[in-house]
């Protein structure tokens, strides 16, 4: 599959997953989730969905998302016109947390230099 087509499909999946999580899912904990990225295999069999949430218990959110993956996949299949809908695996995206930690370290270094 061409990289352009794969990027277009990935973008559509991200958009639809965010819509499904806010409109279709009943669990309030899952409504606080934002999909940040999706990586899809070339043959569209598997998709890794990266998400973030401001809730503290990210492991529980990740477990709930993976437990609801078949429901979410079913809704995704009904929304998108794809030959096959990939199986979903949800993974917490900790890149923002890492960025915030780096910012905190840089601030501490700056304040020590000023002293």
C-alpha positions in Angstrom: 0.0 0.0 0.0 1.3 3.5 -0.8 2.5 5.6 2.0 0.1 8.4 1.0 -2.9 6.1 1.2 -1.7 4.7 4.5 -1.3 8.2 5.9 -4.8 9.1 4.7 -6.3 6.0 6.3 -4.4 6.7 9.5 -5.8 10.2 9.7 -9.3 9.0 9.1 -8.9 6.4 11.9 -7.7 9.0 14.4 -10.6 11.3 13.6 -13.2 8.5 13.9 -11.7 7.1 17.1 -11.8 10.5 18.7 -15.5 10.8 17.6 -16.3 7.3 18.8 -14.7 7.9 22.2 -16.6 11.1 22.8 -20.0 10.1 21.3 -20.4 6.3 21.4 -18.6 5.1 24.5 -20.6 5.1 27.7 -17.8 5.0 30.2 -17.0 8.5 31.4 -13.4 7.6 32.1 -12.9 6.7 28.4 -14.6 10.0 27.3 -11.5 11.8 28.7 -9.2 10.1 26.2 -7.7 11.7 23.2 -6.1 9.7 20.4 -2.7 11.2 19.5 -1.4 8.8 16.9 -2.1 5.5 15.2 0.3 3.2 13.5 -1.2 0.8 11.0 0.4 -2.3 9.4 0.6 -2.2 5.6 -2.0 -4.9 5.3 -4.4 -3.2 7.8 -4.6 -6.1 10.1 -3.3 -4.4 13.3 -3.3 -0.8 14.5 -1.6 0.5 17.6 -3.5 3.5 19.0 -1.6 5.9 21.1 -3.7 8.0 23.5 -3.4 10.5 26.2 -5.5 11.4 29.2 -5.3 13.8 32.1 -6.6 11.1 34.5 -4.0 9.9 36.9 -4.6 6.2 36.5 -3.4 5.6 33.0 -3.0 1.9 33.4 -6.7 1.5 34.2 -7.7 3.6 31.3 -5.4 1.6 29.0 -7.0 -1.7 30.3 -10.5 -0.3 29.8 -9.7 0.8 26.3 -8.2 -2.6 25.4 -11.2 -4.3 26.9 -13.5 -2.1 24.8 -11.4 -2.6 21.6 -13.8 -4.9 19.9 -16.7 -2.5 20.5 -14.6 0.5 19.3 -13.5 -1.6 16.2 -17.1 -2.5 15.4 -18.1 1.2 15.4 -15.0 2.1 13.4 -15.9 -0.5 10.8 -19.4 1.0 10.5 -17.9 4.5 10.1 -15.1 3.9 7.6 -15.4 2.4 4.2 -12.4 0.0 4.4 -12.1 -3.5 3.1 -11.0 -4.7 6.5 -10.8 -2.8 9.8 -7.6 -3.4 11.8 -7.6 -4.9 15.2 -6.9 -2.2 17.8 -4.3 -2.2 20.6 -4.3 0.9 22.8 -1.0 2.2 24.4 -0.7 5.2 26.6 1.3 8.0 24.9 3.7 9.4 27.6 5.5 11.8 25.3 3.8 14.8 26.9 4.7 13.6 30.4 8.3 13.3 29.3 8.2 16.7 27.8 6.9 18.2 31.0 9.6 16.5 33.0 12.3 17.9 30.7 10.8 21.4 31.1 10.9 21.0 34.9 14.6 19.9 34.8 15.5 22.8 32.5 13.7 25.3 34.8 15.7 23.9 37.8 19.0 24.3 35.8 18.1 27.9 34.9 17.3 28.8 38.5 20.6 27.3 39.7 22.5 29.3 37.0 20.9 32.5 38.2 22.0 32.0 41.8 
